[in-house]
């Protein structure tokens, strides 16, 4: 059976806050996007064990948008939860029909809006084209703008990226829906609430991932019984969240907080033990 997944991908764009004095983003135009998609992924393109798609499922009768999808930006430093796209196969950078973002903006106080091209390429040392996959989030981080862009969107689309540097972070929303960002890095987690219903000592693996160079660290506010064991499980980064045995029959259930830190990002995982089917109290 296939889990029902979002049929579209989400695309966000973030501008490095230090660029605010010299660059103001005003619009985003999406070129060469698909206009339709399949409701459910094809079985051969879905990993049942990991509950995620592995490649795009393209409709038999594919329609493409003949004109760009245009988004006028109210916040010059970011666009979030505005752009949603149907799946699309990867295409080499610069080829006709490749999915592209054209960023409109004003450089160094100019009254003229000029245009910059961003492509769906991985952040690897040798970038590779990225497919757009359902239930995934693509975050473009604009890290540097060094001059004015092209005078027209058409020129930006047909030309090579110029006077702009950016990278793309890809996150599977199916297995790590809890995501935090600062101006440089992200921290993604499988969950921010864990409920061990019984009093037994046990552990469970949960996925946690960051692109912060120093990785992530953890701290427990209840170290006598609540801990983590970071490791790789089946190729997935994360940790076992471990709780000890409740001391005796009739003891009150308990809860604690694990704090996950990646650079300046701090996130909390609330952990409950021994509440059974009773309502869980809120942890401030």
Backbone torsions as a table, in degrees:
resi	resn	phi	psi	omega
1	UNK	NA	149.4	178.8
2	UNK	-103.2	130.6	172.0
3	UNK	-67.5	142.3	175.8
4	UNK	-74.3	119.6	-179.3
5	UNK	-112.9	157.7	171.8
6	UNK	-55.5	135.9	-176.8
7	UNK	-81.6	-6.4	-177.3
8	UNK	-123.9	166.1	173.4
9	UNK	-105.3	153.7	177.7
10	UNK	-106.1	139.5	179.1
11	UNK	-124.9	122.0	175.4
12	UNK	-114.0	153.6	176.1
13	UNK	-129.5	129.4	179.3
14	UNK	-125.4	139.6	177.5
15	UNK	-107.2	131.6	176.7
16	UNK	-51.9	123.8	-177.2
17	UNK	-56.5	-29.3	-180.0
18	UNK	-67.3	-12.8	178.6
19	UNK	-84.7	-7.4	-175.0
20	UNK	-52.9	-38.6	-179.4
21	UNK	-67.0	-21.5	-174.0
22	UNK	-118.7	-11.4	-176.9
23	UNK	-143.4	133.5	178.3
24	UNK	-127.2	111.2	178.7
25	UNK	-75.3	133.3	-176.6
26	UNK	-124.1	-21.2	-179.2
27	UNK	-156.2	157.7	173.2
28	UNK	-133.5	127.6	176.1
29	UNK	-118.4	128.1	-179.7
30	UNK	-102.2	119.2	-178.6
31	UNK	-106.8	144.5	173.5
32	UNK	66.8	34.6	176.4
33	UNK	-86.0	156.3	176.4
34	UNK	-80.6	144.3	-176.5
35	UNK	-96.1	-8.7	178.3
36	UNK	-145.8	165.8	-179.6
37	UNK	-156.1	170.4	178.0
38	UNK	-80.7	143.8	178.6
39	UNK	-64.3	-45.4	180.0
40	UNK	-122.8	150.7	178.8
41	UNK	-71.5	154.7	173.3
42	UNK	-67.1	143.6	-176.7
43	UNK	-57.9	-36.4	-177.8
44	UNK	-71.8	-11.8	-178.3
45	UNK	-111.8	20.2	-177.3
46	UNK	-130.8	126.8	177.3
47	UNK	-90.5	107.0	-175.3
48	UNK	-64.5	-42.3	-177.1
49	UNK	-62.3	-41.4	-178.6
50	UNK	-95.7	-3.5	177.2
51	UNK	54.8	49.3	178.3
52	UNK	-149.7	157.1	177.1
53	UNK	-81.7	150.8	-179.1
54	UNK	-109.0	-19.6	177.8
55	UNK	-158.6	160.6	-175.8
56	UNK	-70.5	143.7	173.3
57	UNK	-101.0	108.8	-173.4
58	UNK	-97.8	133.8	179.4
59	UNK	-59.8	150.6	177.8
60	UNK	-59.5	-43.3	175.5
61	UNK	-106.4	94.7	-174.9
62	UNK	-86.2	135.6	174.8
63	UNK	-116.1	141.4	178.1
64	UNK	-119.6	152.8	178.2
65	UNK	-78.2	118.9	-177.0
66	UNK	-76.5	-18.6	176.9
67	UNK	-123.5	157.6	-177.1
68	UNK	-70.8	153.1	168.9
69	UNK	-85.5	121.1	-172.5
70	UNK	-111.9	130.9	-180.0
71	UNK	-125.3	119.9	174.7
72	UNK	-87.2	130.6	-168.6
73	UNK	-98.5	127.6	177.8
74	UNK	-88.5	-30.6	178.5
75	UNK	-103.9	115.4	-174.5
76	UNK	-68.0	-8.1	-177.5
77	UNK	-107.5	-9.7	-179.7
78	UNK	-165.8	152.4	170.7
79	UNK	-129.8	116.5	-177.2
80	UNK	-129.9	140.9	175.7
81	UNK	56.4	35.5	177.3
82	UNK	-117.1	-35.4	-173.1
83	UNK	-105.4	120.3	177.2
84	UNK	-128.9	130.3	-173.7
85	UNK	-127.5	148.2	171.5
86	UNK	-73.2	160.4	-180.0
87	UNK	-59.1	149.3	179.4
88	UNK	-151.1	139.1	179.1
89	UNK	-67.8	152.1	177.6
90	UNK	-65.7	146.4	177.8
91	UNK	-139.4	142.0	-179.1
92	UNK	-59.6	144.3	-178.8
93	UNK	-58.8	135.6	174.6
94	UNK	88.0	-13.0	-179.4
95	UNK	-75.0	154.9	178.4
96	UNK	-63.0	130.8	179.0
97	UNK	92.5	-1.7	178.4
98	UNK	-71.3	137.7	179.1
99	UNK	-64.2	130.6	-177.3
100	UNK	-143.6	149.5	169.6
101	UNK	-104.5	132.3	172.7
102	UNK	-110.3	113.9	-177.2
103	UNK	-92.6	123.0	173.7
104	UNK	-94.8	139.3	-179.4
105	UNK	-167.7	171.5	-179.9
106	UNK	-114.1	126.8	-177.5
107	UNK	-103.5	131.5	172.5
108	UNK	52.3	42.9	174.8
109	UNK	80.5	4.0	-179.3
110	UNK	-65.5	146.1	177.3
111	UNK	-84.3	-6.1	-177.7
112	UNK	-95.8	126.6	174.7
113	UNK	-79.4	125.6	174.5
114	UNK	-119.0	173.1	-164.6
115	UNK	-128.9	141.4	-175.3
116	UNK	-128.4	142.3	-176.9
117	UNK	-101.3	132.9	171.5
118	UNK	-122.9	137.3	-176.3
119	UNK	-116.3	156.4	179.1
120	UNK	-82.4	84.0	-179.8
121	UNK	-127.5	147.3	179.7
122	UNK	-68.6	164.6	180.0
123	UNK	-89.5	12.8	-178.8
124	UNK	-67.4	163.3	179.0
125	UNK	-56.5	-40.0	170.8
126	UNK	-110.8	96.6	-173.0
127	UNK	-60.2	142.0	175.8
128	UNK	-120.0	150.0	179.6
129	UNK	-62.2	142.8	180.0
130	UNK	-105.5	133.7	168.0
131	UNK	-77.8	152.9	173.8
132	UNK	-95.2	118.5	-175.2
133	UNK	-112.6	141.7	176.9
134	UNK	-59.0	150.7	175.4
135	UNK	63.1	20.5	175.1
136	UNK	-115.4	156.9	178.0
137	UNK	-118.8	131.1	179.2
138	UNK	-115.6	119.3	-178.0
139	UNK	-113.0	113.6	175.1
140	UNK	-87.6	122.5	177.6
141	UNK	-107.5	112.4	177.8
142	UNK	-85.1	114.0	-172.2
143	UNK	-101.2	-22.9	-178.6
144	UNK	-155.2	136.5	170.3
145	UNK	-128.3	118.3	-170.3
146	UNK	-110.2	2.8	179.2
147	UNK	178.2	-178.9	178.2
148	UNK	-68.6	154.8	179.1
149	UNK	-90.8	-160.1	176.8
150	UNK	-71.5	155.0	-177.8
151	UNK	-75.6	-24.8	179.6
152	UNK	-131.2	158.1	176.2
153	UNK	-64.1	-39.1	-179.0
154	UNK	-61.7	-40.9	179.0
155	UNK	-66.2	-39.6	178.3
156	UNK	-64.9	-40.5	-178.0
157	UNK	-66.0	-41.2	-177.0
158	UNK	-83.0	-18.4	-179.0
159	UNK	-92.4	-177.0	176.5
160	UNK	-90.6	154.2	175.6
161	UNK	-53.4	133.0	-174.9
162	UNK	-140.7	136.9	176.3
163	UNK	61.3	23.2	178.0
164	UNK	-145.7	141.6	174.7
165	UNK	-127.2	130.2	179.8
166	UNK	-150.4	166.8	177.3
167	UNK	-140.5	161.4	-177.8
168	UNK	-117.4	130.0	171.6
169	UNK	-105.3	129.2	179.7
170	UNK	-111.5	127.6	-178.0
171	UNK	-130.3	130.9	175.3
172	UNK	-80.9	110.5	-177.8
173	UNK	-71.1	-13.6	-178.8
174	UNK	-70.2	-39.1	-176.5
175	UNK	-111.8	-9.9	175.4
176	UNK	-139.1	73.6	-174.9
177	UNK	-79.8	-13.0	-177.8
178	UNK	-95.3	110.3	-171.1
179	UNK	-130.6	133.7	176.0
180	UNK	-123.2	146.2	178.2
181	UNK	-131.4	148.7	158.3
182	UNK	-115.5	-162.8	-175.6
183	UNK	-73.4	-10.7	-177.2
184	UNK	-120.1	-39.7	-165.8
185	UNK	-131.9	172.6	177.3
186	UNK	-130.0	158.8	171.6
187	UNK	-132.6	120.6	-178.9
188	UNK	-117.6	137.6	-177.5
189	UNK	-133.7	149.4	178.4
190	UNK	-68.9	-33.2	-177.5
191	UNK	-156.9	160.7	170.4
192	UNK	-121.7	14.4	176.2
193	UNK	-148.3	126.4	178.7
194	UNK	-125.0	130.5	-178.2
195	UNK	-123.3	106.1	172.1
196	UNK	-91.4	107.3	-168.4
197	UNK	-71.5	-28.3	-175.7
198	UNK	-100.7	175.7	-179.5
199	UNK	-89.3	1.1	-177.1
200	UNK	-71.8	146.4	171.7
201	UNK	-72.8	132.6	-175.4
202	UNK	-161.1	177.4	176.8
203	UNK	-149.7	156.3	-179.2
204	UNK	-147.1	137.2	-178.9
205	UNK	-82.5	135.1	175.8
206	UNK	-132.8	143.8	-176.5
207	UNK	-81.4	135.4	175.7
208	UNK	-142.0	133.9	-176.8
209	UNK	-146.9	143.9	175.6
210	UNK	-145.8	155.9	172.4
211	UNK	-103.3	9.4	174.8
212	UNK	-63.7	129.9	-174.0
213	UNK	-55.5	-32.9	-179.4
214	UNK	-86.3	4.1	-178.4
215	UNK	72.9	-163.4	-179.5
216	UNK	-119.1	154.2	177.4
217	UNK	-125.6	166.9	-179.0
218	UNK	-135.2	157.3	176.4
219	UNK	-147.0	139.2	-179.9
220	UNK	-109.5	138.5	174.5
221	UNK	-86.7	-1.9	177.2
222	UNK	-133.3	65.1	-172.2
223	UNK	-64.9	-16.4	-179.1
224	UNK	-70.5	-22.2	-178.1
225	UNK	-140.0	-11.2	-175.7
226	UNK	-120.8	123.6	-177.3
227	UNK	-150.0	176.4	177.4
228	UNK	-132.8	154.2	176.4
229	UNK	-130.9	87.5	-177.6
230	UNK	-64.5	135.9	176.0
231	UNK	-169.4	175.6	177.1
232	UNK	-96.8	130.0	-179.3
233	UNK	-126.2	109.0	179.6
234	UNK	60.5	33.4	-179.5
235	UNK	86.6	-4.8	-179.4
236	UNK	-99.1	133.4	175.6
237	UNK	-78.2	144.3	179.1
238	UNK	167.1	-151.1	-177.3
239	UNK	-161.4	150.5	166.9
240	UNK	-78.7	127.0	170.1
241	UNK	-92.2	122.1	-169.2
242	UNK	-119.1	132.3	173.4
243	UNK	-120.3	145.0	177.5
244	UNK	-83.8	174.9	179.1
245	UNK	-73.1	132.4	172.4
246	UNK	-60.0	135.1	-168.3
247	UNK	-55.4	-36.6	-176.6
248	UNK	-162.4	163.7	179.5
249	UNK	-61.8	134.2	179.1
250	UNK	91.7	-6.4	177.9
251	UNK	-66.8	148.9	-179.9
252	UNK	-67.8	145.0	173.5
253	UNK	-63.0	166.9	-174.5
254	UNK	-144.5	165.3	178.6
255	UNK	-147.1	159.8	179.9
256	UNK	-155.9	178.3	-177.3
257	UNK	-129.8	131.8	169.7
258	UNK	-102.2	125.9	178.6
259	UNK	-102.6	123.1	-179.5
260	UNK	-104.9	128.0	-177.0
261	UNK	-123.8	131.2	173.9
262	UNK	-135.7	100.2	-174.8
263	UNK	63.4	-122.7	179.3
264	UNK	-87.0	-5.7	-177.1
265	UNK	-86.2	131.0	175.4
266	UNK	-127.8	129.1	179.8
267	UNK	-132.1	156.0	-178.4
268	UNK	-119.4	142.3	169.9
269	UNK	-116.2	118.6	177.9
270	UNK	-84.5	130.5	-177.0
271	UNK	-123.1	128.5	179.7
272	UNK	-118.7	144.9	176.7
273	UNK	-139.8	132.9	170.7
274	UNK	84.7	12.5	-179.3
275	UNK	-86.5	-9.4	-179.2
276	UNK	58.9	-130.8	179.1
277	UNK	-97.0	8.6	179.8
278	UNK	-73.1	155.9	177.5
279	UNK	-59.8	144.2	179.6
280	UNK	-89.3	131.1	177.6
281	UNK	-70.7	152.3	178.0
282	UNK	-75.9	141.5	175.2
283	UNK	-106.3	114.6	-177.0
284	UNK	-66.8	NA	NA
